[in-house]
């Protein structure tokens, strides 16, 4: 289908929405992005762009500028939280030469995508809070101001609180996983290498990795508990609560957390994958379609994969409806597998001391030392997938 005849509106100016806007614009569509904030920015946090997500960045022609803003990851190190000893290592240096694993500040990636989209003619409109969306041959967006906008296709890249998802799917209440997460960025005063370190302990773990030339550290810490927090990235917590939760961890963790100030906190909820990702003139991508827990570092990568496939499926489809159907068909099984794998990781990180943890940690350690290639090969299905070539 010739996308030059399509007027497409993307709701949400995050990573998924901007990637979709750019991929669609490069195929000739007229694209407008509606963002409710007053500026295209991201709260302070890091993300891991794994090789599968980087394939999309490469296809968009942005690999070099992203590399300039990133730290190339050399390993994922699983560590005993109480002693600091390494349990096992995923050696990212063993990735094929054409694959890279990057640690990047989320705001830097959003800024890069936003600039590229604008340069290629995408219209980005700020302070556009969407109230409701109506599907149809000419779907209609109703803004909080009462203004309306008709278009050929609406793409809901508007996250877990999507205005588009409930139009396509019956309400499904997410359930609290019994876990809350904190996040913050602190100075790198520990000489932290270019590794993603997973500090594991009973009912909790903390992930750290460097950003922006290694001068800063991204920190995400997860604790199992009965009291839940709202599912929002805008909440702040007293840093002492974070420090108390990890008081039994090693000195490096203590030094890192001593610098934390007003960390963000949010509850972790499991959402079902949407049954319907598209309707008449509507489509979902990223968290709006399939929110994932953060234990495989794939949320942003899945959104970028979605965006590429959506643009490609529309371009290859006989019409919009056929393209949207192909999009869901090409994506649903993969994201479901990723979400399930992420959910299992939390259990593996939170094992209590005892025979089961001893056996599990020993097996991982032996595998990573004796057969590091096999250890990395367990992730071929994830990192080796090139969505820009797979049909």
C-alpha positions in Angstrom: 0.0 0.0 0.0 1.2 3.5 -0.8 1.5 5.3 2.5 1.8 8.7 0.9 -2.0 8.9 0.9 -2.3 8.3 4.6 -2.7 10.9 7.3 -1.6 9.2 10.5 -1.8 10.5 14.1 0.3 9.0 16.8 -0.7 9.5 20.4 2.3 9.6 22.6 5.7 11.2 22.1 7.8 8.5 23.9 10.2 6.0 22.4 7.6 3.8 20.7 5.5 6.7 19.4 8.5 8.6 17.9 10.0 5.4 16.4 6.6 4.7 14.7 6.3 8.3 13.5 9.8 8.2 12.0 9.4 4.8 10.3 6.0 5.8 8.9 7.3 9.1 7.6 10.2 7.5 5.9 7.7 5.4 4.0 5.9 8.6 2.8 3.0 9.0 5.3 1.9 12.3 6.7 2.4 12.0 10.5 1.4 14.0 13.5 2.5 13.2 17.0 0.2 14.3 19.9 2.1 14.6 23.2 0.3 15.7 26.4 3.5 17.2 28.0 4.7 20.7 27.4 7.9 19.4 25.9 9.2 16.1 24.4 11.3 15.0 27.4 11.7 11.9 29.5 12.1 11.5 33.2 15.6 10.7 34.3 16.2 7.0 33.8 18.4 4.7 31.7 17.4 1.9 29.3 19.3 -1.0 27.8 19.1 -1.1 24.0 19.9 -4.7 23.2 20.9 -5.8 19.7 17.4 -6.6 18.6 16.2 -3.1 19.4 19.4 -1.6 17.9 18.4 -3.2 14.6 15.5 -0.7 14.3 17.8 2.2 15.2 20.2 1.1 12.5 17.4 0.8 9.9 16.3 4.3 10.8 19.9 5.6 10.2 20.5 6.6 13.8 23.0 4.0 15.0 26.1 6.2 15.0 24.5 9.2 16.8 23.0 6.9 19.4 26.4 5.2 20.0 27.9 8.6 20.6 25.4 9.1 23.4 25.7 5.6 24.9 28.0 3.3 26.9 28.6 0.0 25.1 27.8 -2.9 27.5 30.5 -5.5 28.0 28.7 -7.9 30.4 25.7 -8.6 32.5 27.0 -9.6 35.9 24.8 -11.5 38.4 26.1 -10.9 41.9 25.4 -12.1 45.4 23.9 -9.0 47.0 25.2 -9.6 50.5 28.9 -10.3 49.6 29.3 -8.7 46.2 30.7 -11.9 44.7 29.9 -12.6 41.1 27.6 -15.6 40.7 27.6 -15.7 36.9 28.3 -13.5 33.9 26.8 -13.0 30.5 29.8 -12.0 28.4 28.4 -9.4 25.9 31.8 -9.2 24.2 31.0 -12.5 22.7 28.1 -11.1 20.7 28.6 -11.3 16.9 30.7 -8.4 15.6 27.5 -6.8 14.1 25.6 -6.8 17.4 26.0 -4.2 20.1 24.4 -3.8 23.5 24.1 -0.2 24.6 23.3 1.6 27.9 21.7 4.9 27.2 19.8 7.7 29.1 16.2 7.5 28.0 16.1 11.2 27.5 19.0 11.0 25.1 17.2 8.4 22.9 14.0 10.4 23.0 15.8 13.5 22.0 17.5 11.8 19.1 14.3 10.3 17.8 12.4 13.6 18.2 15.0 15.6 16.3 15.1 13.0 13.5 11.4 12.9 13.2 11.1 16.7 13.0 13.9 16.9 10.5 12.0 14.5 8.2 8.7 16.4 8.4 6.8 14.9 11.3 4.6 17.4 13.1 4.9 17.2 16.9 2.1 19.0 18.8 2.6 19.5 22.5 0.0 20.0 25.3 -2.4 17.7 23.5 -4.1 15.6 26.2 -6.4 13.0 24.6 -9.8 12.4 26.3 -11.4 9.8 24.1 -10.9 8.2 20.7 -13.7 7.0 18.3 -12.9 4.3 15.7 -14.4 4.4 12.2 -13.4 5.0 8.5 -12.2 8.4 9.7 -11.3 7.9 13.4 -11.8 10.9 15.6 -9.6 12.0 18.5 -11.3 14.2 21.2 -8.9 16.3 23.2 -9.4 17.4 26.8 -10.0 20.9 25.5 -13.0 19.6 23.5 -11.2 20.1 20.2 -11.4 17.2 17.8 -9.1 15.8 15.1 -10.0 13.4 12.3 -7.4 11.3 10.6 -6.9 8.1 8.5 -5.2 6.1 11.3 -4.7 6.6 15.0 -1.8 4.8 16.7 -2.0 4.5 20.4 1.6 4.7 21.7 0.3 6.1 25.0 1.4 3.6 27.5 -0.3 1.7 30.3 -3.0 4.3 30.7 -3.8 4.3 27.0 -6.9 6.1 25.7 -7.0 3.8 22.7 -6.7 0.4 24.3 -10.1 0.4 26.0 -11.8 1.3 22.7 -10.6 -2.0 21.3 -10.6 -4.2 24.4 -12.8 -4.9 27.3 -11.5 -3.5 30.6 -9.1 -6.0 32.3 -7.8 -5.1 35.7 -4.1 -5.7 36.2 -2.9 -7.4 39.3 -0.3 -6.3 41.7 2.8 -8.5 41.6 3.7 -7.9 45.2 6.7 -5.9 44.1 7.6 -2.2 44.0 10.5 -0.6 42.2 12.6 2.5 42.8 14.8 4.2 40.3 17.3 7.0 40.3 20.5 8.2 38.7 23.6 8.8 40.8 27.2 9.8 40.2 29.5 6.8 39.4 31.9 7.0 42.3 32.5 3.3 42.6 34.4 2.8 39.3 31.5 0.8 38.0 32.5 -0.9 34.7 30.5 -1.1 31.5 28.4 -3.9 33.0 24.8 -4.3 34.0 25.2 -5.6 37.5 22.3 -7.5 39.0 22.7 -7.5 42.8 20.5 -10.3 44.0 19.1 -11.0 47.5 16.1 -12.6 49.2 12.9 -11.0 47.9 14.8 -8.1 46.3 17.4 -7.1 43.7 19.1 -4.0 42.3 20.3 -3.4 38.8 23.1 -0.8 38.1 24.8 0.2 34.9 26.7 3.3 33.6 25.4 6.1 31.5 26.7 9.2 29.6 30.4 8.2 29.3 30.4 6.3 32.5 30.0 9.4 34.7 26.6 8.4 36.0 24.9 5.2 37.2 21.3 4.1 36.5 19.8 2.4 39.5 16.6 0.3 39.5 15.8 -1.5 42.8 13.0 -4.0 43.3 11.5 -5.3 46.6 8.8 -7.8 47.3 6.2 -6.5 49.8 2.5 -6.4 50.6 2.1 -2.6 50.6 1.7 -1.5 47.0 2.5 1.7 45.3 0.5 3.3 42.4 1.6 2.4 38.9 3.1 5.7 38.0 6.6 6.9 37.2 6.0 10.4 38.7 5.9 9.4 42.4 8.8 10.1 44.6 9.9 8.4 47.8 12.3 9.1 50.7 15.7 7.7 49.8 16.1 6.3 53.3 13.3 3.8 52.5 15.4 2.6 49.6 18.5 2.4 51.7 16.7 0.4 54.4 15.4 -2.1 51.9 19.0 -2.9 50.9 20.7 -2.5 54.2 21.9 -6.2 54.1 23.7 -5.8 50.8 27.4 -5.2 50.3 29.5 -2.0 50.6 29.3 -1.1 46.9 25.5 -1.1 47.0 25.7 1.0 50.2 28.0 3.6 48.5 25.8 3.8 45.4 22.6 4.2 47.4 24.2 6.8 49.8 24.0 9.2 46.9 20.3 8.6 46.1 18.0 11.6 46.4 14.2 11.4 46.1 14.1 8.2 44.0 11.0 7.5 41.9 8.9 4.6 43.1 6.1 2.7 41.4 4.2 -0.5 41.9 4.8 -3.4 39.4 1.6 -4.7 37.9 1.1 -7.6 35.5 -1.2 -6.6 32.6 -2.6 -9.1 30.1 -1.5 -8.7 26.5 -4.3 -7.0 24.6 -6.6 -9.3 22.7 -7.1 -6.8 19.9 -4.3 -4.6 18.8 -6.2 -2.9 16.0 -9.7 -1.9 14.9 -11.2 0.4 12.2 -8.7 3.1 11.9 -7.0 2.3 15.3 -3.8 0.5 16.3 -1.8 -0.1 19.5 1.9 -0.5 20.1 4.3 -0.8 23.0 3.0 -0.7 26.6 -0.5 0.2 25.3 -0.7 -3.3 23.8 1.5 -5.3 26.0 3.1 -3.9 29.2 6.0 -5.9 30.4 7.8 -6.1 33.8 11.3 -4.7 33.8 13.2 -7.9 34.4 14.5 -8.5 30.9 15.1 -4.9 29.9 12.9 -5.2 26.9 10.1 -2.6 27.2 11.7 0.0 25.0 13.1 -2.6 22.6 9.7 -4.3 22.1 8.1 -0.8 21.4 10.7 -0.1 18.8 10.2 -3.5 17.2 6.4 -2.9 17.2 6.9 0.4 15.5 9.0 -1.0 12.7 6.7 -3.9 12.0 3.6 -1.7 12.1 5.1 0.6 9.4 6.4 -2.3 7.4 3.1 -4.2 7.6 1.1 -1.2 6.5 3.4 -0.6 3.5 3.1 -4.2 2.4 -0.6 -4.6 3.0 -3.2 -4.4 0.3 -5.0 -1.8 2.5 -5.0 -0.5 6.0 -7.0 -3.3 7.5 -4.8 -6.0 6.0 -1.7 -4.2 7.1 -3.0 -3.9 10.7 -4.0 -7.6 10.8 -0.5 -8.6 9.6 1.1 -6.4 12.2 -0.6 -8.1 15.1 0.0 -11.5 13.6 3.7 -10.8 13.3 4.1 -9.4 16.8 1.9 -11.1 19.3 3.7 -14.4 19.8 7.1 -12.7 20.2 6.0 -10.2 22.8 4.1 -12.8 24.7 7.3 -14.9 25.0 9.3 -11.9 26.1 6.8 -10.9 28.7 6.7 -14.5 30.1 10.5 -14.6 30.2 10.7 -11.3 32.1 8.2 -12.4 34.7 10.3 -15.6 35.4 13.4 -13.5 35.9 12.1 -11.8 39.0 11.7 -15.2 40.7 15.3 -16.2 39.8 16.7 -12.9 41.2 14.9 -13.2 44.6 15.8 -16.6 45.8 16.3 -17.0 49.5 19.4 -18.7 51.0 19.1 -22.5 51.0 19.7 -25.6 48.8 17.6 -24.4 45.9 19.5 -21.1 45.6 22.8 -22.9 46.1 22.1 -25.3 43.3 20.7 -22.6 40.9 23.6 -20.2 41.5 26.2 -23.0 41.2 24.8 -24.2 37.9 24.8 -20.7 36.5 28.3 -20.1 37.6 29.7 -23.3 36.1 27.9 -22.6 32.8 29.2 -19.1 32.5 32.8 -20.1 33.3 33.0 -23.4 31.4 30.8 -22.5 28.5 30.4 -18.7 28.2 29.3 -19.0 24.6 26.5 -21.4 25.6 25.5 -19.0 28.3 25.1 -16.2 25.8 23.5 -18.5 23.3 20.5 -18.9 25.6 19.5 -15.4 24.5 19.9 -15.9 20.8 16.1 -16.0 20.4 15.9 -12.6 21.9 19.1 -10.6 20.9 19.6 -12.3 17.5 16.2 -11.5 16.2 16.3 -8.8 13.4 12.8 -7.4 13.0 13.8 -5.4 10.0 14.4 -8.6 8.1 11.9 -11.0 9.6 8.6 -11.4 7.8 
